Amino acid sequence: MGAGGNVVQILSDLEMWSLMNRQKAAWGLTAAVALICTSCVSAPAPSPSSGSPTATVPTPNPSPSGPRLTGTISVTGAVQLRSAFSAPAAIEVAGTQTPAPVGSTCAEYARGFDQGVQNGGGKGFDAPEVYSAKVKSQTVYVSVSMATGYAGPATYDSRHDSSLGGYASQNVDNAAGIETTPFESRIHGTTIMTVNADGSGSLELIDWGSSEVHGAVGAGGVSINASVTWVCQR
């Protein structure tokens, strides 16, 4: 074989060797991929019959309660506001106002609560504790009770029933916080309360004064008038 033939043979051998190396590399890559895929196969998801617990969100049962009072309040004078309200019917236990017992009725609420000897004995009555909605950055709170001398459903007047009275306040949101102006029946005020046998009723607050010299915020004056009406529901 001449020199030209030797060169051709050498080139042919080199091409064959390169082809074999490329095939080996390809086979190695294929095997590696197969090995990786075999080790990465995900385990099958458990079937619904596997007995795994199912997470559930508990739903609380509604708590039973005593009667509820819903109504409206309208305030004029130093404060101008009208709002709906909702409150639990309340009685007094050891001198502390507390929601009426679970299972009690509107008729029982209307009959009043027994007052302890230390508080004068006899019967008393708590009108609904009113927390108004916020109207133009202000809310109104009213609490009226008759400590003694309550004789069941009827109309009572503080000019004759001296234990009938209460407290009110105007609460205004401003940049400095909440500014409160108190009003009290004892400051030249009159309170008239009507209670019906079904637990419904009404209040008239007439000329309740304030101990604050500046009076209520935004309206001027130092006294309020208010009308409150409510119904009782189980």
VENQUICOR-V879999 format. One record per residue. N is the residue number from 1. RES is the residue in three letters. PHI is phi in radians with two decimals (NA if undefined). PSI is psi as a letter, one per 40 degrees, with the letter a starting at -180 (none if undefined). Layout:
N&RES&PHI&PSI / N&RES&PHI&PSI
This chain:
1&MET&NA&h / 2&GLY&-1.41&i / 3&ALA&-1.11&d / 4&GLY&-1.09&d / 5&GLY&-1.13&d / 6&ASN&-1.07&d / 7&VAL&-1.10&d / 8&VAL&-1.05&d / 9&GLN&-1.12&d / 10&ILE&-1.09&d / 11&LEU&-1.11&d / 12&SER&-1.12&d / 13&ASP&-1.11&d / 14&LEU&-1.12&d / 15&GLU&-1.13&d / 16&MET&-1.10&d / 17&TRP&-1.12&d / 18&SER&-1.13&d / 19&LEU&-1.11&d / 20&MET&-1.13&d / 21&ASN&-1.10&d / 22&ARG&-1.16&d / 23&GLN&-1.16&d / 24&LYS&-1.11&d / 25&ALA&-1.08&d / 26&ALA&-1.13&d / 27&TRP&-1.10&d / 28&GLY&-1.11&d / 29&LEU&-1.14&d / 30&THR&-1.09&d / 31&ALA&-1.13&d / 32&ALA&-1.11&d / 33&VAL&-1.08&d / 34&ALA&-1.08&d / 35&LEU&-1.13&d / 36&ILE&-1.09&d / 37&CYS&-1.11&d / 38&THR&-1.12&d / 39&SER&-1.42&e / 40&CYS&-1.82&e / 41&VAL&-1.12&h / 42&SER&-1.24&i / 43&ALA&-1.21&i / 44&PRO&-1.10&i / 45&ALA&-1.16&i / 46&PRO&-1.10&i / 47&SER&-1.33&i / 48&PRO&-1.00&d / 49&SER&-1.58&e / 50&SER&-1.30&e / 51&GLY&1.55&e / 52&SER&-1.18&h / 53&PRO&-1.18&i / 54&THR&-1.80&h / 55&ALA&-1.21&h / 56&THR&-2.28&i / 57&VAL&-1.70&h / 58&PRO&-1.14&i / 59&THR&-1.88&h / 60&PRO&-1.16&i / 61&ASN&-1.37&i / 62&PRO&-1.11&h / 63&SER&-1.32&h / 64&PRO&-1.21&i / 65&SER&-2.64&i / 66&GLY&-1.42&a / 67&PRO&-1.05&i / 68&ARG&-2.16&i / 69&LEU&-1.94&h / 70&THR&-2.24&i / 71&GLY&-3.04&a / 72&THR&-2.33&i / 73&ILE&-2.26&h / 74&SER&-2.27&h / 75&VAL&-2.08&h / 76&THR&-2.30&i / 77&GLY&1.64&b / 78&ALA&-1.15&d / 79&VAL&-2.19&h / 80&GLN&-2.07&h / 81&LEU&-2.85&i / 82&ARG&-2.41&h / 83&SER&-2.77&i / 84&ALA&-1.53&i / 85&PHE&-2.66&i / 86&SER&-2.56&h / 87&ALA&-2.68&i / 88&PRO&-1.26&i / 89&ALA&-1.09&h / 90&ALA&-2.20&i / 91&ILE&-2.27&i / 92&GLU&-1.99&h / 93&VAL&-2.16&h / 94&ALA&0.93&f / 95&GLY&1.43&e / 96&THR&-1.99&h / 97&GLN&-1.21&h / 98&THR&-2.53&i / 99&PRO&-0.99&i / 100&ALA&-1.02&i / 101&PRO&-1.03&i / 102&VAL&-1.01&h / 103&GLY&1.55&e / 104&SER&-1.29&i / 105&THR&-1.98&i / 106&CYS&-1.14&d / 107&ALA&-1.12&d / 108&GLU&-1.17&d / 109&TYR&-1.03&d / 110&ALA&-1.13&d / 111&ARG&-1.39&e / 112&GLY&1.49&a / 113&PHE&-2.15&i / 114&ASP&-1.31&h / 115&GLN&-1.70&h / 116&GLY&-1.15&i / 117&VAL&-1.01&d / 118&GLN&-1.12&e / 119&ASN&-1.89&e / 120&GLY&1.86&e / 121&GLY&1.23&a / 122&GLY&1.22&a / 123&LYS&-2.10&i / 124&GLY&-2.25&i / 125&PHE&-2.61&h / 126&ASP&-1.94&h / 127&ALA&-1.20&i / 128&PRO&-1.03&h / 129&GLU&-1.44&h / 130&VAL&-1.69&h / 131&TYR&-2.02&h / 132&SER&-1.29&i / 133&ALA&-1.26&i / 134&LYS&-1.41&h / 135&VAL&-2.20&h / 136&LYS&0.89&f / 137&SER&1.22&e / 138&GLN&-2.30&i / 139&THR&-2.25&i / 140&VAL&-2.22&h / 141&TYR&-2.08&h / 142&VAL&-2.41&h / 143&SER&-2.34&h / 144&VAL&-2.25&h / 145&SER&-2.55&i / 146&MET&-2.09&h / 147&ALA&-1.19&d / 148&THR&-2.52&i / 149&GLY&1.48&e / 150&TYR&-1.31&h / 151&ALA&-2.15&f / 152&GLY&1.68&a / 153&PRO&-0.93&h / 154&ALA&3.11&a / 155&THR&-1.88&h / 156&TYR&-2.15&i / 157&ASP&-2.29&h / 158&SER&-1.11&e / 159&ARG&-1.25&e / 160&HIS&-2.07&d / 161&ASP&-1.96&g / 162&SER&-1.18&e / 163&SER&-1.45&e / 164&LEU&-1.51&h / 165&GLY&-3.14&a / 166&GLY&3.12&a / 167&TYR&-2.43&i / 168&ALA&-2.45&i / 169&SER&-2.63&i / 170&GLN&-1.84&h / 171&ASN&-2.13&h / 172&VAL&-2.00&h / 173&ASP&-1.39&h / 174&ASN&-2.52&a / 175&ALA&-1.09&d / 176&ALA&-1.52&e / 177&GLY&2.30&b / 178&ILE&-1.97&h / 179&GLU&-1.79&h / 180&THR&-1.95&h / 181&THR&-2.02&h / 182&PRO&-1.52&i / 183&PHE&-2.34&i / 184&GLU&-2.39&i / 185&SER&-1.15&d / 186&ARG&-1.25&e / 187&ILE&-1.64&g / 188&HIS&0.78&f / 189&GLY&-1.83&i / 190&THR&-2.17&i / 191&THR&-2.22&h / 192&ILE&-2.10&h / 193&MET&-2.20&h / 194&THR&-2.08&h / 195&VAL&-2.14&h / 196&ASN&-1.76&i / 197&ALA&-1.11&d / 198&ASP&-1.55&e / 199&GLY&1.57&e / 200&SER&-1.38&i / 201&GLY&3.09&a / 202&SER&-2.69&i / 203&LEU&-2.30&i / 204&GLU&-2.18&h / 205&LEU&-1.82&h / 206&ILE&-2.07&h / 207&ASP&0.96&f / 208&TRP&-1.26&h / 209&GLY&-1.62&i / 210&SER&-2.13&i / 211&SER&-1.45&e / 212&GLU&-1.48&h / 213&VAL&-1.11&d / 214&HIS&-1.28&e / 215&GLY&1.30&a / 216&ALA&-1.31&i / 217&VAL&-1.27&h / 218&GLY&1.49&e / 219&ALA&-2.21&d / 220&GLY&1.37&i / 221&GLY&1.45&i / 222&VAL&-2.29&f / 223&SER&-2.55&i / 224&ILE&-2.26&i / 225&ASN&-2.15&i / 226&ALA&-2.61&i / 227&SER&-2.10&h / 228&VAL&-2.20&h / 229&THR&-2.24&i / 230&TRP&-2.65&i / 231&VAL&-2.13&i / 232&CYS&-1.94&h / 233&GLN&-2.35&i / 234&ARG&-1.70&none
